Amino acid sequence: MKILVIEDDALLLQGLILAMQSEGYVCDGVSTAHEAALSLASNHYSLIVLDLGLPDEDGLHFLSRMRREKMTQPVLILTARDTLEDRISGLDTGADDYLVKPFALEELNARIRALLRRHNNQGDNEISVGNLRLTSLAAWCGWVKRRWILRRKSMPCCRG
């Protein structure tokens, strides 16, 4: 699964990318709406994590444009805007989930798994043979008590 993170805070962006990669996701990160539009035009993403406070365009306006252009990927808004009105506006504009900063990384990971599960409508996309388990949702392989994260090079059928 490939995730696009749109976040203007460079330190947070790098932390989010590393955290998602450690969960087995392929992840791209950009810091402006313009860069996000270019990435979306040339890549397929399974999920988008969107900050609302972008330097060149309000995140809600960007989300509205995405939905008008029939982009259907799930969008998780990750923002400091914490009022009830902000959350309602984000969801009504087309976000699939809304998480306020500061946040627990474990909760973000759980919300990502839930959004991908709902969007794929195929549970965990898991294949099991004996003690070997392979899941494409998180791109990892486990056998007995060992776990391997599968990288792009080891998954030629899943290049995004």
GROMACS elastic network, one bead per residue, 0.5 to 0.9 nm:
[ bonds ]
;  ai    aj funct       b0    kb
    1    24     6  0.83101   500
    1    25     6  0.55697   500
    1    26     6  0.61545   500
    1    27     6  0.84202   500
    1    45     6  0.74113   500
    1    46     6  0.58460   500
    1    47     6  0.80768   500
    1   116     6  0.85681   500
    1   136     6  0.72769   500
    1   137     6  0.61246   500
    1   138     6  0.68972   500
    1   139     6  0.72698   500
    1   158     6  0.80101   500
    1   159     6  0.89962   500
    1   160     6  0.76298   500
    2    25     6  0.59919   500
    2    27     6  0.55950   500
    2    28     6  0.77277   500
    2    44     6  0.74241   500
    2    45     6  0.50124   500
    2    46     6  0.54110   500
    2    47     6  0.69056   500
    2    48     6  0.89132   500
    2   160     6  0.65137   500
    3    20     6  0.83578   500
    3    25     6  0.69565   500
    3    26     6  0.62740   500
    3    28     6  0.63504   500
    3    29     6  0.84492   500
    3    44     6  0.88295   500
    3    45     6  0.54270   500
    3    46     6  0.58704   500
    3    48     6  0.57216   500
    3    49     6  0.74345   500
    4    26     6  0.87741   500
    4    27     6  0.58881   500
    4    29     6  0.57864   500
    4    30     6  0.76937   500
    4    36     6  0.79994   500
    4    39     6  0.81893   500
    4    40     6  0.83872   500
    4    45     6  0.63787   500
    4    46     6  0.82228   500
    4    47     6  0.64899   500
    4    49     6  0.62180   500
    4    50     6  0.83082   500
    5    13     6  0.71920   500
    5    16     6  0.77311   500
    5    17     6  0.74393   500
    5    27     6  0.72809   500
    5    28     6  0.62105   500
    5    30     6  0.63645   500
    5    31     6  0.82900   500
    5    36     6  0.85269   500
    5    47     6  0.86346   500
    5    48     6  0.59403   500
    5    50     6  0.62067   500
    5    51     6  0.82478   500
    6    13     6  0.76828   500
    6    28     6  0.86656   500
    6    29     6  0.59622   500
    6    30     6  0.50680   500
    6    31     6  0.55156   500
    6    32     6  0.68150   500
    6    33     6  0.75072   500
    6    35     6  0.86691   500
    6    36     6  0.66287   500
    6    48     6  0.75370   500
    6    49     6  0.60715   500
    6    51     6  0.59612   500
    6    52     6  0.88290   500
    6    54     6  0.82332   500
    7    10     6  0.72946   500
    7    12     6  0.74450   500
    7    13     6  0.56249   500
    7    29     6  0.74195   500
    7    30     6  0.64277   500
    7    32     6  0.72809   500
    7    49     6  0.80972   500
    7    50     6  0.65288   500
    7    51     6  0.51971   500
    7    52     6  0.82074   500
    7    53     6  0.80323   500
    7    54     6  0.70250   500
    7    78     6  0.85608   500
    8    11     6  0.89072   500
    8    12     6  0.82415   500
    8    13     6  0.71971   500
    8    30     6  0.75149   500
    8    32     6  0.64239   500
    8    51     6  0.74729   500
    8    53     6  0.73440   500
    8    54     6  0.57418   500
    8    55     6  0.69905   500
    9    12     6  0.54142   500
    9    13     6  0.59901   500
    9    14     6  0.87172   500
    9    31     6  0.72688   500
   10    14     6  0.62223   500
   10    15     6  0.86137   500
   10    30     6  0.89475   500
   10    31     6  0.73512   500
   11    14     6  0.53241   500
   11    15     6  0.62743   500
   11    16     6  0.86989   500
   12    16     6  0.60578   500
   12    17     6  0.85464   500
   13    16     6  0.51865   500
   13    17     6  0.62019   500
   13    18     6  0.86851   500
   13    29     6  0.66139   500
   13    30     6  0.78718   500
   13    31     6  0.78617   500
   14    17     6  0.51223   500
   14    18     6  0.61893   500
   14    19     6  0.85598   500
   14    29     6  0.77644   500
   15    18     6  0.52089   500
   15    19     6  0.60860   500
   15    20     6  0.86007   500
   16    19     6  0.50670   500
   16    20     6  0.60900   500
   16    21     6  0.84673   500
   16    29     6  0.86924   500
   16   105     6  0.87606   500
   17    20     6  0.52455   500
   17    21     6  0.60595   500
   17    22     6  0.85541   500
   17    25     6  0.89612   500
   17    26     6  0.86695   500
   17    27     6  0.59792   500
   17    28     6  0.71451   500
   17    29     6  0.68241   500
   18    21     6  0.50840   500
   18    22     6  0.61102   500
   18    23     6  0.87240   500
   18    27     6  0.84768   500
   19    22     6  0.51520   500
   19    23     6  0.65550   500
   19   105     6  0.80397   500
   19   109     6  0.87438   500
   20    23     6  0.50470   500
   20    24     6  0.65951   500
   20    25     6  0.55850   500
   20    26     6  0.75731   500
   20    27     6  0.68373   500
   20   109     6  0.77923   500
   21    26     6  0.60272   500
   21    27     6  0.64876   500
   22    25     6  0.73301   500
   22   149     6  0.78584   500
   23   109     6  0.81072   500
   23   138     6  0.64053   500
   23   139     6  0.81794   500
   23   140     6  0.83480   500
   23   149     6  0.78101   500
   24   137     6  0.85560   500
   24   138     6  0.51206   500
   24   139     6  0.52056   500
   24   140     6  0.62530   500
   24   149     6  0.56388   500
   24   150     6  0.67428   500
   24   151     6  0.74193   500
   25   137     6  0.82061   500
   25   138     6  0.59869   500
   25   139     6  0.66252   500
   25   151     6  0.85353   500
   26   139     6  0.88572   500
   26   151     6  0.79631   500
   26   152     6  0.75485   500
   26   160     6  0.81893   500
   27    45     6  0.89531   500
   28    39     6  0.84932   500
   29    36     6  0.83834   500
   30    33     6  0.80828   500
   30    34     6  0.89572   500
   30    35     6  0.59475   500
   30    36     6  0.60651   500
   30    39     6  0.82904   500
   31    34     6  0.86188   500
   31    35     6  0.69342   500
   31    36     6  0.76283   500
   31    54     6  0.71471   500
   31    55     6  0.80676   500
   32    35     6  0.52948   500
   32    36     6  0.62430   500
   32    37     6  0.87329   500
   32    54     6  0.57988   500
   32    55     6  0.63030   500
   32    56     6  0.61838   500
   32    57     6  0.76250   500
   33    37     6  0.61271   500
   33    38     6  0.86709   500
   33    54     6  0.67394   500
   33    55     6  0.79912   500
   33    56     6  0.63506   500
   33    57     6  0.60606   500
   33    58     6  0.81775   500
   33    59     6  0.74882   500
   33    62     6  0.66718   500
   34    37     6  0.51873   500
   34    38     6  0.64278   500
   34    39     6  0.87528   500
   34    56     6  0.74281   500
   34    57     6  0.82754   500
   35    38     6  0.51313   500
   35    39     6  0.61939   500
   35    40     6  0.86134   500
   36    39     6  0.50414   500
   36    40     6  0.60538   500
   36    41     6  0.85136   500
   37    40     6  0.51181   500
   37    41     6  0.61340   500
   37    42     6  0.88193   500
   37    62     6  0.87451   500
   37    66     6  0.87090   500
   38    41     6  0.51357   500
   38    42     6  0.64944   500
   38    43     6  0.86573   500
   39    42     6  0.53637   500
   39    43     6  0.58341   500
   39    44     6  0.85519   500
   40    43     6  0.53652   500
   40    44     6  0.66796   500
   40    45     6  0.74213   500
   41    44     6  0.81220   500
   43   160     6  0.72294   500
   44   160     6  0.65005   500
   45    48     6  0.69995   500
   45    73     6  0.70652   500
   45   160     6  0.77023   500
   46    73     6  0.59498   500
   46    74     6  0.72119   500
   46   116     6  0.71897   500
   46   119     6  0.84241   500
   46   120     6  0.88897   500
   47    73     6  0.55553   500
   47    74     6  0.51439   500
   47    75     6  0.60289   500
   47    76     6  0.77314   500
   47   112     6  0.79389   500
   47   115     6  0.79123   500
   47   116     6  0.71182   500
   48    73     6  0.69201   500
   48    74     6  0.63219   500
   48    76     6  0.62448   500
   48    77     6  0.83349   500
   49    74     6  0.86324   500
   49    75     6  0.58349   500
   49    77     6  0.58399   500
   49    78     6  0.65392   500
   49   112     6  0.89218   500
   50    59     6  0.69193   500
   50    63     6  0.83882   500
   50    75     6  0.68451   500
   50    76     6  0.61137   500
   50    78     6  0.57527   500
   50    79     6  0.77814   500
   51    54     6  0.67129   500
   51    58     6  0.89204   500
   51    59     6  0.62046   500
   51    60     6  0.89573   500
   51    76     6  0.87101   500
   51    77     6  0.58491   500
   51    78     6  0.50503   500
   51    79     6  0.51487   500
   51    80     6  0.84046   500
   52    57     6  0.85649   500
   52    58     6  0.58141   500
   52    60     6  0.61682   500
   52    61     6  0.88346   500
   52    62     6  0.87047   500
   52    77     6  0.71419   500
   52    78     6  0.73765   500
   52    79     6  0.58938   500
   52    80     6  0.82591   500
   52    81     6  0.79449   500
   53    56     6  0.88720   500
   53    57     6  0.78412   500
   53    58     6  0.59554   500
   53    59     6  0.61197   500
   53    60     6  0.89698   500
   53    79     6  0.73836   500
   53    80     6  0.84010   500
   53    81     6  0.87458   500
   54    57     6  0.56471   500
   54    58     6  0.57576   500
   54    59     6  0.61381   500
   55    58     6  0.76402   500
   57    60     6  0.84725   500
   57    61     6  0.69382   500
   57    62     6  0.67609   500
   58    61     6  0.53358   500
   58    62     6  0.63992   500
   58    63     6  0.87644   500
   59    63     6  0.60842   500
   59    64     6  0.85333   500
   59    77     6  0.86440   500
   60    64     6  0.60826   500
   60    65     6  0.86097   500
   60    89     6  0.82552   500
   60    90     6  0.65716   500
   60    93     6  0.68804   500
   60    94     6  0.87475   500
   60    95     6  0.89076   500
   61    64     6  0.50224   500
   61    65     6  0.62728   500
   61    66     6  0.86702   500
   61    93     6  0.85573   500
   62    65     6  0.51230   500
   62    66     6  0.62559   500
   62    67     6  0.87929   500
   63    67     6  0.62930   500
   63    68     6  0.86235   500
   63    75     6  0.83131   500
   63    90     6  0.86686   500
   63    93     6  0.69854   500
   63    94     6  0.68091   500
   63    95     6  0.74964   500
   64    67     6  0.52373   500
   64    68     6  0.61893   500
   64    69     6  0.86375   500
   64    93     6  0.59481   500
   64    94     6  0.68929   500
   65    68     6  0.50363   500
   65    69     6  0.61613   500
   65    70     6  0.87264   500
   65    71     6  0.88853   500
   66    69     6  0.51477   500
   66    70     6  0.65093   500
   66    71     6  0.54092   500
   66    72     6  0.81232   500
   66    94     6  0.88818   500
   67    71     6  0.53640   500
   67    72     6  0.68613   500
   67    93     6  0.82889   500
   67    94     6  0.67466   500
   68    71     6  0.75262   500
   69    72     6  0.89451   500
   71    74     6  0.89160   500
   72    75     6  0.85766   500
   73   119     6  0.78447   500
   74    94     6  0.88449   500
   74    95     6  0.71089   500
   74    96     6  0.57407   500
   74    97     6  0.82330   500
   74   115     6  0.66037   500
   74   116     6  0.75972   500
   74   119     6  0.69232   500
   75    94     6  0.77173   500
   75    95     6  0.50491   500
   75    96     6  0.53380   500
   75    97     6  0.66821   500
   75    98     6  0.85837   500
   75   115     6  0.84230   500
   76    95     6  0.60521   500
   76    96     6  0.58676   500
   76    98     6  0.56377   500
   76    99     6  0.72873   500
   76   111     6  0.82745   500
   76   112     6  0.78192   500
   76   115     6  0.82694   500
   77    90     6  0.73901   500
   77    91     6  0.86909   500
   77    95     6  0.65309   500
   77    96     6  0.79985   500
   77    97     6  0.62304   500
   77    99     6  0.60584   500
   77   100     6  0.80775   500
   78    81     6  0.87710   500
   78    97     6  0.87253   500
   78    98     6  0.62136   500
   78   100     6  0.58246   500
   78   101     6  0.66714   500
   78   103     6  0.88032   500
   78   108     6  0.89710   500
   79    82     6  0.76329   500
   79    98     6  0.79374   500
   79    99     6  0.66331   500
   79   100     6  0.51433   500
   79   101     6  0.55076   500
   79   102     6  0.83961   500
   80    99     6  0.85703   500
   80   100     6  0.54073   500
   80   102     6  0.72583   500
   81    86     6  0.61995   500
   81    87     6  0.77825   500
   81   100     6  0.66754   500
   81   101     6  0.79341   500
   82    85     6  0.82963   500
   82    86     6  0.63266   500
   82    87     6  0.68667   500
   82    99     6  0.86911   500
   82   100     6  0.59349   500
   82   101     6  0.80703   500
   83    86     6  0.51186   500
   83    87     6  0.64488   500
   83    88     6  0.87170   500
   84    87     6  0.52078   500
   84    88     6  0.61801   500
   84    89     6  0.85109   500
   85    88     6  0.51455   500
   85    89     6  0.59680   500
   85    90     6  0.85152   500
   86    89     6  0.51102   500
   86    90     6  0.61131   500
   86    91     6  0.86714   500
   87    90     6  0.51487   500
   87    91     6  0.62500   500
   87    92     6  0.85035   500
   87    98     6  0.65008   500
   87    99     6  0.85645   500
   87   100     6  0.87900   500
   88    91     6  0.52536   500
   88    92     6  0.59406   500
   88    93     6  0.84118   500
   89    92     6  0.50795   500
   89    93     6  0.59395   500
   89    94     6  0.87336   500
   90    93     6  0.51884   500
   90    94     6  0.66539   500
   90    95     6  0.57503   500
   90    96     6  0.87002   500
   90    97     6  0.83948   500
   90    98     6  0.71780   500
   91    94     6  0.53631   500
   91    96     6  0.63277   500
   91    97     6  0.67709   500
   91    98     6  0.71185   500
   92    95     6  0.70369   500
   95    98     6  0.70433   500
   96   115     6  0.75526   500
   97   111     6  0.78075   500
   97   115     6  0.79785   500
   99   102     6  0.87001   500
   99   103     6  0.72411   500
   99   107     6  0.89434   500
   99   108     6  0.76665   500
   99   111     6  0.88534   500
  100   103     6  0.63456   500
  101   104     6  0.86803   500
  103   106     6  0.86187   500
  103   107     6  0.72783   500
  103   108     6  0.72851   500
  104   107     6  0.53014   500
  104   108     6  0.64914   500
  104   109     6  0.88132   500
  105   108     6  0.50274   500
  105   109     6  0.61738   500
  105   110     6  0.86013   500
  106   109     6  0.51331   500
  106   110     6  0.62024   500
  106   111     6  0.86700   500
  107   110     6  0.50245   500
  107   111     6  0.61322   500
  107   112     6  0.85701   500
  108   111     6  0.51382   500
  108   112     6  0.61854   500
  108   113     6  0.86857   500
  109   112     6  0.50958   500
  109   113     6  0.62360   500
  109   114     6  0.86377   500
  110   113     6  0.51412   500
  110   114     6  0.61810   500
  110   115     6  0.86647   500
  111   114     6  0.50291   500
  111   115     6  0.61085   500
  111   116     6  0.85675   500
  112   115     6  0.51798   500
  112   116     6  0.61414   500
  112   117     6  0.84443   500
  113   116     6  0.52404   500
  113   117     6  0.59836   500
  113   118     6  0.85740   500
  113   124     6  0.87275   500
  113   137     6  0.79108   500
  113   138     6  0.81836   500
  114   117     6  0.50438   500
  114   118     6  0.61007   500
  114   119     6  0.84616   500
  115   118     6  0.51968   500
  115   119     6  0.59749   500
  115   120     6  0.84542   500
  116   119     6  0.50512   500
  116   120     6  0.59125   500
  116   121     6  0.81315   500
  116   123     6  0.88646   500
  116   124     6  0.88461   500
  116   137     6  0.74925   500
  117   120     6  0.53124   500
  117   121     6  0.57423   500
  117   122     6  0.65024   500
  117   123     6  0.54048   500
  117   124     6  0.64263   500
  117   125     6  0.86574   500
  117   137     6  0.78880   500
  118   122     6  0.76693   500
  118   123     6  0.76215   500
  119   122     6  0.83032   500
  120   123     6  0.73773   500
  120   124     6  0.88139   500
  120   125     6  0.87232   500
  121   124     6  0.88833   500
  122   125     6  0.60021   500
  123   126     6  0.79687   500
  123   137     6  0.88175   500
  124   135     6  0.66734   500
  124   136     6  0.75931   500
  124   137     6  0.59432   500
  124   138     6  0.84122   500
  125   134     6  0.83555   500
  125   135     6  0.56311   500
  125   136     6  0.57918   500
  125   137     6  0.60600   500
  126   133     6  0.68680   500
  126   134     6  0.56201   500
  126   136     6  0.66877   500
  126   137     6  0.78158   500
  127   132     6  0.82783   500
  127   133     6  0.57959   500
  127   134     6  0.52283   500
  127   135     6  0.63523   500
  127   136     6  0.87713   500
  128   131     6  0.71484   500
  128   132     6  0.56862   500
  128   134     6  0.64113   500
  128   135     6  0.86605   500
  129   132     6  0.52682   500
  129   133     6  0.65665   500
  129   134     6  0.87493   500
  130   133     6  0.79655   500
  130   143     6  0.88875   500
  131   142     6  0.80207   500
  131   143     6  0.54964   500
  131   144     6  0.56364   500
  132   141     6  0.73651   500
  132   142     6  0.58519   500
  132   144     6  0.70271   500
  133   140     6  0.83668   500
  133   141     6  0.56896   500
  133   142     6  0.51823   500
  133   143     6  0.63473   500
  133   144     6  0.88556   500
  134   139     6  0.75717   500
  134   140     6  0.61630   500
  134   142     6  0.65606   500
  134   143     6  0.88862   500
  135   138     6  0.61588   500
  135   139     6  0.56183   500
  135   140     6  0.57433   500
  135   141     6  0.64650   500
  135   142     6  0.87658   500
  136   140     6  0.69084   500
  136   141     6  0.87780   500
  136   158     6  0.83566   500
  137   140     6  0.81509   500
  138   149     6  0.83994   500
  138   150     6  0.88067   500
  139   148     6  0.89336   500
  139   149     6  0.63878   500
  139   150     6  0.54628   500
  139   151     6  0.75990   500
  139   155     6  0.84681   500
  140   147     6  0.70855   500
  140   148     6  0.57016   500
  140   150     6  0.51860   500
  140   151     6  0.85591   500
  141   146     6  0.85260   500
  141   147     6  0.58490   500
  141   148     6  0.52146   500
  141   149     6  0.64065   500
  141   150     6  0.68888   500
  142   145     6  0.71692   500
  142   146     6  0.56200   500
  142   148     6  0.61144   500
  142   149     6  0.86186   500
  143   146     6  0.53606   500
  143   147     6  0.64783   500
  143   148     6  0.86139   500
  144   147     6  0.82749   500
  150   153     6  0.80582   500
  150   154     6  0.59579   500
  150   155     6  0.67703   500
  151   154     6  0.54255   500
  151   155     6  0.65513   500
  152   155     6  0.51563   500
  152   156     6  0.68024   500
  152   158     6  0.72744   500
  152   159     6  0.61514   500
  152   160     6  0.83564   500
  153   156     6  0.61704   500
  153   159     6  0.81196   500
  154   157     6  0.89156   500
  155   158     6  0.53922   500
  155   159     6  0.67189   500
  156   159     6  0.57062   500
